């Protein structure tokens, strides 16, 4: 198990004074800073050479941005965790960093102890986000529409209900009983569904529906 003293860190930021200040703060909290990088490409080179547990990464730097550096590091050295430390709090930056493989995202206004805790958490394989960033991530996913509700917008609500039952392998008579419809009405709905989805038969409709997440009981 990795202890606090075992965690080796590379600090990446294009401002030397900030790097030095952060280094002093982290080392005072027993975090072992093994190198500093002033650009993304330099961070990639040092990470490959030193194989630290964590790379603390700024996002926007001249000579190569932190997103590309994060993507390269996490692809070539998956055991290395990248902790983004930046002043940018917009959704585009947050989710670009996540997609690139960053395990953590903090704002530069975070305190030294919070950063040190995040470094250790990332080194241990955890995902860590500052309180504001965590709220934004949770809000983003909470606001995401249910794909089952947005699939096949060309269908009416009733047609989507019928398609859900078709995807479960239910026959027209079963669907009629379940939805309290006449067999003729169900046949009309099924015909409309096939036409709107441009499918030739029930099997093709089932494939499309299940790919969209329909069909669960």
N, C-alpha and C positions, 0 to 999 in steps of 0.2 A: 504493500500500500504506500502511495506517495505521501510523504509528510510535508509540512510547510517549508522546511529547510531544503527539501529535495526539488521543489518547484523552480525550474529555470525559465527565465522570461526574457524575451526580446521586446524592447519598446520601439515602436515605429511611429514617428511623427516628424514633420518637416521643420519644426521649430526647435532648434537646439536647446534653448532655455527651458522650454516646456519638458523636453526629454530629460534634461538634467534634474529639474525639480521633481518630476514624477519618479525618477530613479531614486533620488534621495528619500522620498516619502515611502516608497515600497521597501527599500532596503532597511529603513528604520523599523518596518513591520516584518522583518525577517523573510522578505521575498528576494530571491537571488536573481538579480538582473545581470544576464551574461553578455548582453550586447545592446547597442542602439542602432536604429536604421533611420535614415532621413528620407526614404522613398520606398514605394512598393517593390520595385525590382531589387533594391538592396535588402529589404526584408525577406524576399524570396530566397536570395542567395545565402543570407545568414541562417535562415531557418533550415535550409538543406544542409548547410555545413555543421551547424551546432545542434540541431535536433532538440530544441527546447521543448518543455511541456506546453508553453503558452507563448503566443505572439500577441502583444497588445498593439492594435492596429488603428491608426487614424484613417479616415476615408478619403478625404480630398487633399491630395498632395501633388506638387509638380513632379513630372518625370515618371508618372505611373500611379494610378489611383489604388486605394486600399481594397476596393471590391475585386479587382483583377488579381491583386496579390493574395487576397484571402482565398479566392477560387483556386489559384495555383498551389498554394500551400496545402489546402485541405485535400486537393486531388493527389498531389505527389507525396504528401506525408500525412496520412489520415490520423495518425496518433497525436499530431500537434493540434492543440485547440487555439482558435483565434477568438480573441476578445476585442470587439470594436470599442474604441473610446474616442468619441467625437463630439463636436458641438451641434451636429445636424440631427434633428429630431423628426424630420418629415417622414411620412410613410414610405415614400420611394426609397429613401436611404436605408430605412430599417429593413424592409422586405428584400431589397437587393442584397444586403449583407447576409440575411438569413438564407436566401437562395444560393449565395456563394459558399455557404458552409460555416459561417460564423456561429460559434456556440454561445456567444454572449454579446450584449450591446448595452453600453453605458454612456451617459453624457459626461462631458468633461467637468461639469459642475459637481459631479459626485465627489464625496469625501474620500480621503486616502484609505480609510479602513474599509469602506464599501468596495473600492477598487481592489484592495488586497483580498477581500473575501471572494470577490468575483473571480480573480485570478486563480485562487485555490479551487474554487468550484469548477471552473473550466478545466483545470488540470486533472480533476477527478472525473471528468467526463460528463459533468452536468451542463445543462443549458441555463444561463443566468441573464436576467434583464433587469435594468433599473426600474423602479416603481412606475415612472411615467411611461416608459417603453412597454412594460408589461401590460399596462392598462390599454395602450393603443393596440397591442397585438390581440388581447382578449376582445376588445371592441370590434376589431376588424373581423375576427372569426365569428363573433356573435351576430354580426350584421350580414354575414354571407348568406345569400338565399339558399334554401334547401333545394338541391338539384332535382329532387323528385317533384317539387312544385314548379320549377322553371323549365323542366323538360317538356318538349313538344308544345310550345305556346300556341300552336295552331289548333290544338284540340280544345274542346270545351271541357268544363270540369267533369261533366258526366262521362264524356268520352275517355277522359284520363282515368276515371274510376274503372271503366270497362277494360281499358288497356292494362291497368294494374292487375285485374283478375285474369285477363288473358295470359299475362306474363307468369301467373301462378299455375298455368296449365288448366284453368277451369273451362268447362264446356259452356256453350251458349245457354243451355238450360240451367246450369248451376249459377251462371251470372244473373239470369233472370230472377231466380229465386232469392239470391243474395241481395239484389238491388230492388226487389219488388217491382220488376218490370215485366212486360209481356215479352214472349219470345220474339215476336215480330219487331218490337222496339229494339231489343238487343241486336238482332240481325242488322237493323238499320244503322245502329251505332258502330257495329263491327265493320260494315261496309264503308261508312264515312271515315273510320280510322284508317283502313287500308288505303283509301284514296288519298287522304291527307298526308300519310306517311310514305306514300309511293311504294307500297309493298304489295306483293302478289298474293301472299297467303298468310296464314296464322303463324307458321314457323318463322318467317321473316319478321313479323311484328313482334314475336316473343324475343328474338335476338336483339332488335332495336331497343325494346323496352328494358330488357335486363342490362344492356350496356349503359342505359341511362339511370340505372339504380332502381327501377321499378321491379315489382315481383316479390318483394319481401312480404312475409306474412304479418 
